[in-house]
């Protein structure tokens, strides 16, 4: 049996490149809870963390000290201690290859790049990693980054826009559920 690939939740900062905002904190704490619950990894792309924080554990401790979400931030701390939380600068020429195949979660998928949940799950069941990019902010992932991503997933299948944390929960749960269902069915 092939080992299951890892799904990674990637939070792309489209809010403010300089100031860490409450929206960053809330999305990070909520995504940490989802990643832990559904056995996924979590990364940030381009978050403006304080410069004196140099490790994911330090970032997780700092975020956890200021939130009540996710058991007062303990979920994020657990991910960091397990090596399942990382921080990255915004991608310039491409996404880090260790993250696996990159999938943009969007309500406006490009027709030629559109994939369904089944295709994402197929990759995981084949032992391949998948990085699910969620753009934070009113416009989601920046247009110049959309071009770098060759797969677009609309979790609603009907181009309905969801609030970011709703989309995070829906995508994480649906993928985990489908992986579990297929594994039980022996697929």
N, CA, C and O atoms as a DFTB+ gen file, in Angstrom:
748 C
 N C O
     1  1       0.841      -1.176       0.000
     2  2       0.000       0.000       0.000
     3  2       0.891       1.247       0.000
     4  3       1.873       1.315       0.740
     5  1       0.547       2.219      -0.824
     6  2       1.294       3.470      -0.925
     7  2       0.988       4.337       0.309
     8  3      -0.154       4.431       0.758
     9  1       2.020       4.948       0.825
    10  2       1.845       5.846       1.964
    11  2       1.079       7.091       1.522
    12  3       1.337       7.634       0.448
    13  1       0.154       7.533       2.338
    14  2      -0.677       8.701       2.045
    15  2       0.176       9.960       1.973
    16  3       1.014      10.200       2.842
    17  1      -0.041      10.763       0.937
    18  2       0.628      12.058       0.833
    19  2       0.053      13.024       1.857
    20  3      -1.036      12.803       2.387
    21  1       0.782      14.087       2.130
    22  2       0.352      15.060       3.135
    23  2      -0.291      16.270       2.466
    24  3       0.245      16.826       1.508
    25  1      -1.445      16.663       2.986
    26  2      -2.082      17.903       2.558
    27  2      -1.552      19.030       3.435
    28  3      -1.423      18.873       4.649
    29  1      -1.252      20.147       2.825
    30  2      -0.762      21.318       3.547
    31  2      -1.686      22.492       3.281
    32  3      -1.981      22.808       2.128
    33  1      -2.137      23.132       4.333
    34  2      -2.907      24.367       4.241
    35  2      -1.895      25.503       4.154
    36  3      -1.036      25.645       5.024
    37  1      -1.999      26.306       3.103
    38  2      -1.089      27.437       2.908
    39  2      -1.888      28.736       2.978
    40  3      -2.761      28.980       2.145
    41  1      -1.590      29.553       3.959
    42  2      -2.248      30.857       4.103
    43  2      -1.389      31.911       3.427
    44  3      -0.277      32.201       3.869
    45  1      -1.914      32.479       2.354
    46  2      -1.179      33.495       1.585
    47  2      -1.632      34.879       2.041
    48  3      -2.811      35.213       1.931
    49  1      -0.707      35.678       2.548
    50  2      -1.022      37.014       3.042
    51  2      -1.307      37.969       1.892
    52  3      -0.405      38.335       1.138
    53  1      -2.560      38.367       1.766
    54  2      -2.945      39.390       0.790
    55  2      -3.463      40.640       1.487
    56  3      -3.988      41.544       0.836
    57  1      -3.319      40.694       2.799
    58  2      -3.789      41.852       3.564
    59  2      -2.766      42.965       3.599
    60  3      -2.855      43.938       2.850
    61  1      -1.813      42.811       4.462
    62  2      -0.861      43.873       4.740
    63  2       0.527      43.244       4.822
    64  3       0.768      42.389       5.675
    65  1       1.446      43.660       3.940
    66  2       2.772      43.039       3.954
    67  2       3.671      43.521       5.091
    68  3       4.746      42.962       5.305
    69  1       3.240      44.561       5.828
    70  2       4.088      45.166       6.841
    71  2       3.577      44.923       8.265
    72  3       4.362      44.615       9.162
    73  1       2.301      45.058       8.466
    74  2       1.733      44.994       9.822
    75  2       0.949      43.697      10.029
    76  3       0.093      43.345       9.218
    77  1       1.245      42.996      11.115
    78  2       0.495      41.794      11.473
    79  2      -0.842      42.240      12.043
    80  3      -0.891      42.963      13.038
    81  1      -1.927      41.806      11.410
    82  2      -3.258      42.250      11.801
    83  2      -4.019      41.154      12.540
    84  3      -3.608      39.995      12.578
    85  1      -5.120      41.557      13.114
    86  2      -5.992      40.597      13.803
    87  2      -6.499      39.531      12.829
    88  3      -6.669      38.377      13.222
    89  1      -6.741      39.888      11.588
    90  2      -7.193      38.898      10.587
    91  2      -6.139      37.809      10.368
    92  3      -6.482      36.641      10.187
    93  1      -4.870      38.186      10.385
    94  2      -3.795      37.185      10.279
    95  2      -3.860      36.219      11.461
    96  3      -3.816      35.000      11.292
    97  1      -3.964      36.781      12.643
    98  2      -3.972      36.002      13.874
    99  2      -5.145      35.012      13.887
   100  3      -4.968      33.834      14.200
   101  1      -6.320      35.492      13.551
   102  2      -7.505      34.639      13.587
   103  2      -7.423      33.522      12.541
   104  3      -7.723      32.366      12.840
   105  1      -7.024      33.860      11.343
   106  2      -6.910      32.836      10.300
   107  2      -5.887      31.784      10.689
   108  3      -6.114      30.591      10.492
   109  1      -4.776      32.214      11.233
   110  2      -3.711      31.297      11.636
   111  2      -4.165      30.371      12.769
   112  3      -3.921      29.165      12.722
   113  1      -4.813      30.923      13.767
   114  2      -5.293      30.101      14.887
   115  2      -6.364      29.117      14.416
   116  3      -6.364      27.959      14.832
   117  1      -7.261      29.560      13.566
   118  2      -8.320      28.664      13.063
   119  2      -7.745      27.591      12.152
   120  3      -8.129      26.424      12.238
   121  1      -6.838      27.980      11.291
   122  2      -6.226      26.994      10.391
   123  2      -5.402      25.979      11.176
   124  3      -5.343      24.809      10.798
   125  1      -4.770      26.410      12.259
   126  2      -4.017      25.477      13.103
   127  2      -4.916      24.397      13.672
   128  3      -4.545      23.223      13.694
   129  1      -6.091      24.783      14.131
   130  2      -7.045      23.807      14.661
   131  2      -7.470      22.828      13.572
   132  3      -7.558      21.625      13.819
   133  1      -7.732      23.333      12.374
   134  2      -8.139      22.459      11.264
   135  2      -7.013      21.506      10.862
   136  3      -7.241      20.315      10.652
   137  1      -5.816      22.036      10.759
   138  2      -4.680      21.194      10.358
   139  2      -4.475      20.062      11.357
   140  3      -4.230      18.921      10.967
   141  1      -4.574      20.373      12.621
   142  2      -4.388      19.341      13.641
   143  2      -5.534      18.329      13.588
   144  3      -5.296      17.123      13.658
   145  1      -6.762      18.806      13.465
   146  2      -7.928      17.921      13.443
   147  2      -7.921      16.966      12.253
   148  3      -8.321      15.809      12.379
   149  1      -7.463      17.454      11.089
   150  2      -7.548      16.659       9.863
   151  2      -6.198      16.143       9.379
   152  3      -6.060      15.758       8.218
   153  1      -5.198      16.134      10.268
   154  2      -3.868      15.589       9.976
   155  2      -3.235      16.239       8.747
   156  3      -2.716      15.561       7.860
   157  1      -3.292      17.553       8.721
   158  2      -2.691      18.314       7.634
   159  2      -1.580      19.190       8.208
   160  3      -1.513      19.416       9.416
   161  1      -0.718      19.676       7.333
   162  2       0.314      20.627       7.735
   163  2      -0.214      22.036       7.516
   164  3      -1.259      22.224       6.893
   165  1       0.505      23.019       8.027
   166  2       0.117      24.418       7.888
   167  2       1.351      25.254       7.607
   168  3       2.386      25.097       8.255
   169  1       1.229      26.145       6.632
   170  2       2.300      27.103       6.357
   171  2       1.696      28.490       6.161
   172  3       0.514      28.638       5.852
   173  1       2.541      29.498       6.349
   174  2       2.170      30.861       5.991
   175  2       3.090      31.310       4.869
   176  3       4.245      30.894       4.785
   177  1       2.560      32.159       4.016
   178  2       3.319      32.744       2.913
   179  2       3.224      34.259       3.019
   180  3       2.156      34.837       2.817
   181  1       4.343      34.899       3.336
   182  2       4.398      36.356       3.360
   183  2       3.746      37.021       4.550
   184  3       3.331      38.176       4.448
   185  1       3.641      36.336       5.673
   186  2       3.080      36.962       6.870
   187  2       4.122      37.892       7.500
   188  3       5.297      37.535       7.577
   189  1       3.707      39.071       7.947
   190  2       4.647      40.024       8.547
   191  2       4.847      39.777      10.049
   192  3       4.447      40.588      10.884
   193  1       5.466      38.651      10.366
   194  2       5.734      38.344      11.771
   195  2       6.836      39.273      12.290
   196  3       7.662      39.747      11.510
   197  1       6.852      39.533      13.591
   198  2       7.945      40.341      14.151
   199  2       9.302      39.724      13.799
   200  3       9.454      38.503      13.794
   201  1      10.263      40.565      13.511
   202  2      11.596      40.118      13.057
   203  2      12.346      39.294      14.102
   204  3      13.215      38.496      13.750
   205  1      12.022      39.477      15.381
   206  2      12.739      38.736      16.415
   207  2      12.266      37.292      16.572
   208  3      12.836      36.538      17.360
   209  1      11.222      36.897      15.823
   210  2      10.745      35.513      15.856
   211  2      11.423      34.756      14.722
   212  3      11.201      35.053      13.549
   213  1      12.246      33.784      15.074
   214  2      13.039      33.133      14.022
   215  2      12.644      31.688      13.740
   216  3      13.091      31.123      12.741
   217  1      11.832      31.081      14.576
   218  2      11.452      29.687      14.342
   219  2       9.934      29.552      14.347
   220  3       9.243      30.398      14.916
   221  1       9.407      28.506      13.724
   222  2       7.958      28.274      13.778
   223  2       7.431      28.124      15.206
   224  3       6.315      28.557      15.496
   225  1       8.207      27.525      16.093
   226  2       7.767      27.378      17.483
   227  2       7.642      28.756      18.138
   228  3       6.686      29.003      18.873
   229  1       8.597      29.656      17.880
   230  2       8.512      31.016      18.438
   231  2       7.292      31.750      17.884
   232  3       6.601      32.449      18.625
   233  1       7.025      31.597      16.594
   234  2       5.843      32.229      15.986
   235  2       4.577      31.671      16.626
   236  3       3.685      32.431      17.003
   237  1       4.494      30.357      16.750
   238  2       3.309      29.724      17.334
   239  2       3.096      30.181      18.780
   240  3       1.967      30.459      19.183
   241  1       4.166      30.259      19.550
   242  2       4.050      30.721      20.935
   243  2       3.555      32.165      20.988
   244  3       2.716      32.507      21.821
   245  1       4.077      33.009      20.098
   246  2       3.672      34.411      20.066
   247  2       2.197      34.548      19.688
   248  3       1.456      35.278      20.346
   249  1       1.766      33.853      18.636
   250  2       0.360      33.911      18.221
   251  2      -0.529      33.347      19.326
   252  3      -1.567      33.924      19.650
   253  1      -0.122      32.221      19.902
   254  2      -0.919      31.572      20.948
   255  2      -1.097      32.452      22.174
   256  3      -2.112      32.361      22.865
   257  1      -0.124      33.296      22.446
   258  2      -0.211      34.140      23.642
   259  2      -1.263      35.239      23.508
   260  3      -1.571      35.929      24.480
   261  1      -1.808      35.398      22.314
   262  2      -2.747      36.497      22.083
   263  2      -4.073      36.039      21.488
   264  3      -4.798      36.851      20.912
   265  1      -4.409      34.743      21.614
   266  2      -5.677      34.281      21.054
   267  2      -6.321      33.251      21.964
   268  3      -5.641      32.555      22.718
   269  1      -7.635      33.165      21.885
   270  2      -8.364      32.119      22.612
   271  2      -8.817      31.026      21.652
   272  3      -9.369      30.013      22.081
   273  1      -8.589      31.223      20.356
   274  2      -9.004      30.261      19.336
   275  2      -8.081      29.040      19.368
   276  3      -6.884      29.168      19.627
   277  1      -8.634      27.875      19.107
   278  2      -7.812      26.660      19.033
   279  2      -7.190      26.305      20.357
   280  3      -5.983      26.085      20.457
   281  1      -8.051      26.251      21.405
   282  2      -7.552      25.942      22.755
   283  2      -6.448      26.913      23.162
   284  3      -5.367      26.508      23.590
   285  1      -6.743      28.194      23.021
   286  2      -5.797      29.258      23.378
   287  2      -4.482      29.149      22.607
   288  3      -3.411      29.456      23.133
   289  1      -4.581      28.710      21.364
   290  2      -3.397      28.618      20.516
   291  2      -2.593      27.345      20.679
   292  3      -1.570      27.175      20.016
   293  1      -3.035      26.441      21.553
   294  2      -2.274      25.202      21.769
   295  2      -2.226      24.323      20.521
   296  3      -1.251      23.600      20.315
   297  1      -3.249      24.376      19.701
   298  2      -3.238      23.569      18.471
   299  2      -2.091      24.012      17.562
   300  3      -1.378      23.180      17.001
   301  1      -1.923      25.316      17.425
   302  2      -0.832      25.833      16.600
   303  2       0.519      25.467      17.217
   304  3       1.451      25.093      16.504
   305  1       0.620      25.575      18.521
   306  2       1.864      25.178      19.205
   307  2       2.184      23.703      18.958
   308  3       3.334      23.350      18.699
   309  1       1.186      22.861      19.036
   310  2       1.386      21.428      18.803
   311  2       1.900      21.183      17.397
   312  3       2.848      20.424      17.200
   313  1       1.272      21.829      16.413
   314  2       1.740      21.682      15.022
   315  2       3.203      22.086      14.901
   316  3       3.997      21.385      14.273
   317  1       3.556      23.212      15.501
   318  2       4.935      23.698      15.406
   319  2       5.908      22.715      16.063
   320  3       6.967      22.427      15.506
   321  1       5.560      22.212      17.220
   322  2       6.436      21.267      17.922
   323  2       6.602      19.966      17.146
   324  3       7.640      19.310      17.240
   325  1       5.573      19.591      16.376
   326  2       5.634      18.372      15.566
   327  2       6.296      18.621      14.205
   328  3       6.416      17.701      13.397
   329  1       6.720      19.847      13.956
   330  2       7.341      20.177      12.672
   331  2       6.346      20.284      11.529
   332  3       6.718      20.132      10.365
   333  1       5.094      20.543      11.848
   334  2       4.041      20.601      10.839
   335  2       3.541      22.021      10.585
   336  3       2.528      22.214       9.913
   337  1       4.247      23.006      11.117
   338  2       3.948      24.413      10.860
   339  2       5.240      25.089      10.434
   340  3       6.267      24.962      11.101
   341  1       5.184      25.812       9.316
   342  2       6.360      26.519       8.808
   343  2       5.943      27.883       8.277
   344  3       4.774      28.111       7.962
   345  1       6.912      28.782       8.182
   346  2       6.672      30.099       7.611
   347  2       7.592      30.292       6.408
   348  3       8.748      29.868       6.417
   349  1       7.061      30.937       5.380
   350  2       7.823      31.204       4.158
   351  2       7.579      32.646       3.715
   352  3       6.553      33.244       4.039
   353  1       8.524      33.183       2.982
   354  2       8.319      34.454       2.300
   355  2       7.346      34.223       1.149
   356  3       7.108      33.078       0.766
   357  1       6.780      35.294       0.593
   358  2       5.902      35.083      -0.565
   359  2       6.717      34.503      -1.722
   360  3       7.859      34.910      -1.935
   361  1       6.156      33.574      -2.458
   362  2       6.904      32.982      -3.572
   363  2       7.136      34.005      -4.678
   364  3       6.235      34.764      -5.033
   365  1       8.333      34.017      -5.209
   366  2       8.656      34.943      -6.308
   367  2       8.618      34.228      -7.664
   368  3       7.982      34.693      -8.610
   369  1       9.301      33.109      -7.734
   370  2       9.384      32.390      -9.009
   371  2       8.624      31.073      -8.978
   372  3       8.454      30.423     -10.010
   373  1       8.179      30.690      -7.826
   374  2       7.448      29.439      -7.667
   375  2       7.346      29.079      -6.197
   376  3       8.001      29.680      -5.344
   377  1       6.532      28.112      -5.924
   378  2       6.328      27.669      -4.551
   379  2       7.407      26.661      -4.167
   380  3       7.924      25.952      -5.031
   381  1       7.752      26.589      -2.886
   382  2       8.763      25.618      -2.453
   383  2       8.358      24.199      -2.863
   384  3       7.252      23.766      -2.541
   385  1       9.224      23.472      -3.562
   386  2       8.849      22.152      -4.088
   387  2       8.523      21.123      -3.004
   388  3       7.771      20.183      -3.258
   389  1       9.074      21.285      -1.808
   390  2       8.797      20.323      -0.749
   391  2       7.347      20.342      -0.294
   392  3       6.916      19.451       0.438
   393  1       6.587      21.352      -0.719
   394  2       5.186      21.453      -0.328
   395  2       4.275      20.565      -1.168
   396  3       3.115      20.354      -0.814
   397  1       4.786      20.052      -2.263
   398  2       3.971      19.201      -3.129
   399  2       3.318      19.996      -4.244
   400  3       3.711      21.123      -4.544
   401  1       2.326      19.391      -4.841
   402  2       1.620      20.032      -5.945
   403  2       0.722      21.130      -5.394
   404  3      -0.039      20.907      -4.452
   405  1       0.813      22.308      -5.981
   406  2       0.113      23.479      -5.459
   407  2      -1.268      23.592      -6.102
   408  3      -1.427      23.499      -7.320
   409  1      -2.264      23.799      -5.229
   410  2      -3.659      23.942      -5.662
   411  2      -4.199      25.237      -5.068
   412  3      -4.162      25.429      -3.853
   413  1      -4.695      26.116      -5.915
   414  2      -5.319      27.348      -5.444
   415  2      -6.779      27.066      -5.125
   416  3      -7.507      26.533      -5.962
   417  1      -7.206      27.416      -3.929
   418  2      -8.618      27.309      -3.590
   419  2      -9.260      28.642      -3.967
   420  3      -8.843      29.698      -3.491
   421  1     -10.271      28.586      -4.819
   422  2     -10.857      29.803      -5.361
   423  2     -12.284      29.566      -5.823
   424  3     -12.638      28.453      -6.213
   425  1     -13.091      30.593      -5.781
   426  2     -14.443      30.506      -6.334
   427  2     -14.438      30.888      -7.814
   428  3     -15.470      30.827      -8.482
   429  1     -13.279      31.276      -8.314
   430  2     -13.157      31.677      -9.719
   431  2     -12.028      30.905     -10.396
   432  3     -11.027      31.497     -10.799
   433  1     -12.182      29.594     -10.523
   434  2     -11.107      28.810     -11.134
   435  2     -10.982      29.099     -12.624
   436  3     -11.980      29.306     -13.315
   437  1      -9.745      29.112     -13.109
   438  2      -9.541      29.195     -14.555
   439  2     -10.016      27.877     -15.141
   440  3      -9.692      26.816     -14.608
   441  1     -10.775      27.923     -16.224
   442  2     -11.384      26.718     -16.798
   443  2     -10.351      25.633     -17.101
   444  3     -10.590      24.456     -16.832
   445  1      -9.214      26.021     -17.655
   446  2      -8.200      25.025     -18.034
   447  2      -7.409      24.497     -16.842
   448  3      -6.677      23.517     -16.977
   449  1      -7.545      25.138     -15.665
   450  2      -6.809      24.716     -14.478
   451  2      -7.717      24.081     -13.422
   452  3      -7.233      23.609     -12.393
   453  1      -9.001      24.066     -13.665
   454  2      -9.967      23.607     -12.683
   455  2      -9.831      22.108     -12.402
   456  3      -9.763      21.295     -13.324
   457  1      -9.794      21.762     -11.125
   458  2      -9.764      20.360     -10.692
   459  2     -10.853      20.166      -9.645
   460  3     -11.313      21.125      -9.025
   461  1     -11.250      18.933      -9.461
   462  2     -12.229      18.607      -8.434
   463  2     -11.553      17.990      -7.226
   464  3     -10.361      17.684      -7.252
   465  1     -12.320      17.813      -6.176
   466  2     -11.807      17.204      -4.950
   467  2     -11.228      15.825      -5.247
   468  3     -10.194      15.451      -4.694
   469  1     -11.891      15.073      -6.117
   470  2     -11.421      13.728      -6.450
   471  2     -10.009      13.721      -6.996
   472  3      -9.228      12.824      -6.679
   473  1      -9.668      14.705      -7.811
   474  2      -8.323      14.773      -8.381
   475  2      -7.282      15.111      -7.314
   476  3      -6.159      14.607      -7.360
   477  1      -7.647      15.951      -6.365
   478  2      -6.741      16.288      -5.267
   479  2      -6.534      15.053      -4.394
   480  3      -5.405      14.740      -4.014
   481  1      -7.603      14.365      -4.085
   482  2      -7.523      13.163      -3.252
   483  2      -6.728      12.073      -3.958
   484  3      -5.959      11.358      -3.316
   485  1      -6.906      11.936      -5.277
   486  2      -6.114      10.950      -6.039
   487  2      -4.627      11.152      -5.790
   488  3      -3.895      10.189      -5.560
   489  1      -4.187      12.379      -5.834
   490  2      -2.768      12.672      -5.620
   491  2      -2.312      12.259      -4.225
   492  3      -1.242      11.673      -4.060
   493  1      -3.131      12.568      -3.229
   494  2      -2.778      12.188      -1.860
   495  2      -2.702      10.670      -1.709
   496  3      -1.799      10.153      -1.051
   497  1      -3.642       9.964      -2.313
   498  2      -3.657       8.505      -2.224
   499  2      -2.510       7.867      -3.002
   500  3      -2.152       6.716      -2.754
   501  1      -1.939       8.608      -3.935
   502  2      -0.767       8.141      -4.684
   503  2       0.532       8.481      -3.938
   504  3       1.625       8.215      -4.439
   505  1       0.407       9.067      -2.745
   506  2       1.577       9.387      -1.938
   507  2       2.187      10.741      -2.244
   508  3       3.286      11.043      -1.780
   509  1       1.494      11.558      -3.014
   510  2       2.014      12.873      -3.379
   511  2       1.472      13.931      -2.428
   512  3       0.318      13.862      -2.004
   513  1       2.306      14.908      -2.096
   514  2       1.875      16.013      -1.262
   515  2       1.074      17.011      -2.071
   516  3       1.280      17.162      -3.275
   517  1       0.155      17.692      -1.398
   518  2      -0.677      18.714      -2.031
   519  2      -0.682      19.932      -1.121
   520  3      -0.918      19.820       0.082
   521  1      -0.420      21.093      -1.701
   522  2      -0.404      22.360      -0.977
   523  2      -1.623      23.177      -1.398
   524  3      -1.719      23.615      -2.545
   525  1      -2.545      23.379      -0.473
   526  2      -3.807      24.071      -0.734
   527  2      -3.668      25.537      -0.340
   528  3      -3.604      25.860       0.847
   529  1      -3.622      26.419      -1.326
   530  2      -3.370      27.844      -1.093
   531  2      -4.682      28.600      -0.893
   532  3      -5.589      28.545      -1.723
   533  1      -4.750      29.302       0.229
   534  2      -5.893      30.150       0.561
   535  2      -5.404      31.583       0.623
   536  3      -4.567      31.915       1.462
   537  1      -5.907      32.433      -0.246
   538  2      -5.546      33.842      -0.212
   539  2      -6.339      34.559       0.854
   540  3      -7.570      34.518       0.857
   541  1      -5.631      35.222       1.768
   542  2      -6.302      36.002       2.804
   543  2      -6.476      37.423       2.298
   544  3      -5.571      37.987       1.683
   545  1      -7.604      37.978       2.550
   546  2      -7.872      39.333       2.101
   547  2      -9.068      39.344       1.178
   548  3      -9.520      38.293       0.724
   549  1      -9.583      40.525       0.899
   550  2     -10.820      40.632       0.133
   551  2     -10.721      40.113      -1.302
   552  3     -11.740      39.761      -1.895
   553  1      -9.526      40.059      -1.866
   554  2      -9.389      39.615      -3.258
   555  2      -8.693      38.265      -3.382
   556  3      -8.420      37.810      -4.494
   557  1      -8.406      37.626      -2.267
   558  2      -7.758      36.317      -2.315
   559  2      -6.314      36.424      -2.756
   560  3      -5.654      37.440      -2.534
   561  1      -5.830      35.366      -3.383
   562  2      -4.430      35.330      -3.835
   563  2      -4.216      36.354      -4.955
   564  3      -5.080      36.518      -5.817
   565  1      -3.075      37.038      -4.947
   566  2      -2.801      38.025      -5.990
   567  2      -2.765      37.388      -7.387
   568  3      -2.372      36.232      -7.542
   569  1      -3.171      38.140      -8.372
   570  2      -3.247      37.652      -9.746
   571  2      -1.912      37.086     -10.231
   572  3      -1.887      36.063     -10.916
   573  1      -0.799      37.743      -9.880
   574  2       0.500      37.260     -10.357
   575  2       0.856      35.892      -9.770
   576  3       1.641      35.157     -10.369
   577  1       0.296      35.540      -8.618
   578  2       0.543      34.216      -8.034
   579  2      -0.374      33.168      -8.648
   580  3      -0.001      32.000      -8.759
   581  1      -1.565      33.581      -9.044
   582  2      -2.504      32.637      -9.687
   583  2      -1.861      31.989     -10.904
   584  3      -2.087      30.810     -11.180
   585  1      -1.066      32.755     -11.626
   586  2      -0.410      32.234     -12.819
   587  2       0.611      31.148     -12.526
   588  3       0.900      30.319     -13.390
   589  1       1.164      31.142     -11.307
   590  2       2.149      30.133     -10.902
   591  2       1.494      28.796     -10.549
   592  3       2.162      27.765     -10.483
   593  1       0.189      28.831     -10.326
   594  2      -0.510      27.661      -9.798
   595  2      -1.297      27.005     -10.926
   596  3      -2.113      27.648     -11.586
   597  1      -1.043      25.721     -11.135
   598  2      -1.600      25.020     -12.293
   599  2      -2.887      24.261     -12.004
   600  3      -3.492      23.699     -12.917
   601  1      -3.311      24.237     -10.745
   602  2      -4.580      23.597     -10.387
   603  2      -5.398      24.557      -9.531
   604  3      -4.888      25.148      -8.578
   605  1      -6.670      24.703      -9.883
   606  2      -7.592      25.563      -9.144
   607  2      -8.769      24.719      -8.667
   608  3      -9.379      23.998      -9.456
   609  1      -9.088      24.808      -7.383
   610  2     -10.175      24.037      -6.785
   611  2     -11.263      24.966      -6.276
   612  3     -11.012      25.842      -5.448
   613  1     -12.473      24.767      -6.778
   614  2     -13.655      25.450      -6.269
   615  2     -14.413      24.417      -5.436
   616  3     -15.055      23.528      -5.995
   617  1     -14.347      24.521      -4.129
   618  2     -14.932      23.511      -3.244
   619  2     -16.447      23.456      -3.377
   620  3     -17.046      22.428      -3.062
   621  1     -17.083      24.531      -3.833
   622  2     -18.541      24.538      -3.967
   623  2     -19.003      23.931      -5.293
   624  3     -20.169      23.563      -5.435
   625  1     -18.111      23.828      -6.243
   626  2     -18.440      23.350      -7.594
   627  2     -19.439      24.238      -8.333
   628  3     -19.927      23.858      -9.397
   629  1     -19.747      25.399      -7.791
   630  2     -20.659      26.305      -8.498
   631  2     -20.276      27.772      -8.330
   632  3     -21.127      28.661      -8.359
   633  1     -18.972      28.005      -8.154
   634  2     -18.407      29.347      -8.143
   635  2     -19.005      30.255      -7.052
   636  3     -19.162      31.458      -7.256
   637  1     -19.330      29.673      -5.912
   638  2     -19.837      30.449      -4.777
   639  2     -18.667      30.865      -3.896
   640  3     -17.869      30.032      -3.466
   641  1     -18.580      32.140      -3.641
   642  2     -17.522      32.663      -2.789
   643  2     -17.847      32.373      -1.330
   644  3     -18.968      32.603      -0.877
   645  1     -16.862      31.867      -0.600
   646  2     -17.009      31.605       0.821
   647  2     -16.052      32.498       1.600
   648  3     -14.969      32.833       1.118
   649  1     -16.456      32.876       2.794
   650  2     -15.562      33.596       3.694
   651  2     -14.358      32.691       3.935
   652  3     -14.502      31.468       3.946
   653  1     -13.176      33.269       4.127
   654  2     -11.934      32.499       4.176
   655  2     -11.971      31.359       5.178
   656  3     -11.631      30.227       4.833
   657  1     -12.376      31.629       6.406
   658  2     -12.356      30.558       7.409
   659  2     -13.398      29.488       7.109
   660  3     -13.196      28.322       7.450
   661  1     -14.496      29.857       6.485
   662  2     -15.480      28.869       6.047
   663  2     -14.865      27.985       4.972
   664  3     -15.011      26.763       5.007
   665  1     -14.184      28.597       4.025
   666  2     -13.521      27.826       2.964
   667  2     -12.440      26.916       3.540
   668  3     -12.320      25.762       3.126
   669  1     -11.661      27.417       4.482
   670  2     -10.633      26.598       5.127
   671  2     -11.247      25.329       5.715
   672  3     -10.744      24.227       5.499
   673  1     -12.328      25.494       6.453
   674  2     -12.990      24.353       7.072
   675  2     -13.579      23.406       6.057
   676  3     -13.446      22.189       6.186
   677  1     -14.232      23.953       5.045
   678  2     -14.867      23.108       4.038
   679  2     -13.835      22.296       3.263
   680  3     -13.992      21.085       3.105
   681  1     -12.808      22.937       2.789
   682  2     -11.790      22.237       1.997
   683  2     -11.095      21.169       2.835
   684  3     -10.954      20.028       2.393
   685  1     -10.661      21.528       4.037
   686  2      -9.960      20.575       4.901
   687  2     -10.835      19.370       5.223
   688  3     -10.380      18.229       5.133
   689  1     -12.077      19.615       5.595
   690  2     -12.972      18.530       5.983
   691  2     -13.347      17.643       4.798
   692  3     -13.341      16.418       4.916
   693  1     -13.669      18.244       3.675
   694  2     -14.077      17.457       2.511
   695  2     -12.923      16.570       2.037
   696  3     -13.129      15.396       1.730
   697  1     -11.736      17.117       1.977
   698  2     -10.589      16.316       1.535
   699  2     -10.307      15.187       2.522
   700  3     -10.119      14.043       2.108
   701  1     -10.275      15.486       3.806
   702  2     -10.022      14.448       4.810
   703  2     -11.105      13.375       4.771
   704  3     -10.807      12.186       4.890
   705  1     -12.340      13.784       4.608
   706  2     -13.447      12.832       4.560
   707  2     -13.347      11.923       3.339
   708  3     -13.548      10.713       3.444
   709  1     -13.042      12.495       2.202
   710  2     -12.939      11.701       0.971
   711  2     -11.747      10.751       1.025
   712  3     -11.841       9.614       0.562
   713  1     -10.629      11.205       1.586
   714  2      -9.475      10.313       1.760
   715  2      -9.876       9.142       2.655
   716  3      -9.602       7.986       2.332
   717  1     -10.522       9.442       3.774
   718  2     -10.949       8.396       4.696
   719  2     -11.933       7.426       4.064
   720  3     -11.817       6.213       4.243
   721  1     -12.890       7.947       3.334
   722  2     -13.890       7.095       2.672
   723  2     -13.227       6.149       1.678
   724  3     -13.522       4.954       1.661
   725  1     -12.341       6.677       0.858
   726  2     -11.678       5.853      -0.149
   727  2     -10.766       4.809       0.475
   728  3     -10.670       3.685      -0.017
   729  1     -10.103       5.180       1.547
   730  2      -9.221       4.206       2.224
   731  2     -10.041       3.077       2.826
   732  3      -9.620       1.921       2.793
   733  1     -11.203       3.399       3.376
   734  2     -12.084       2.364       3.916
   735  2     -12.599       1.448       2.802
   736  3     -12.740       0.239       2.984
   737  1     -12.871       2.051       1.660
   738  2     -13.350       1.271       0.510
   739  2     -12.231       0.504      -0.182
   740  3     -12.485      -0.272      -1.103
   741  1     -11.007       0.716       0.256
   742  2      -9.852       0.008      -0.328
   743  2      -9.396       0.558      -1.665
   744  3      -8.755      -0.150      -2.442
   745  1      -9.712       1.791      -1.935
   746  2      -9.299       2.397      -3.218
   747  2      -7.897       2.927      -3.142
   748  3      -7.388       3.468      -4.124
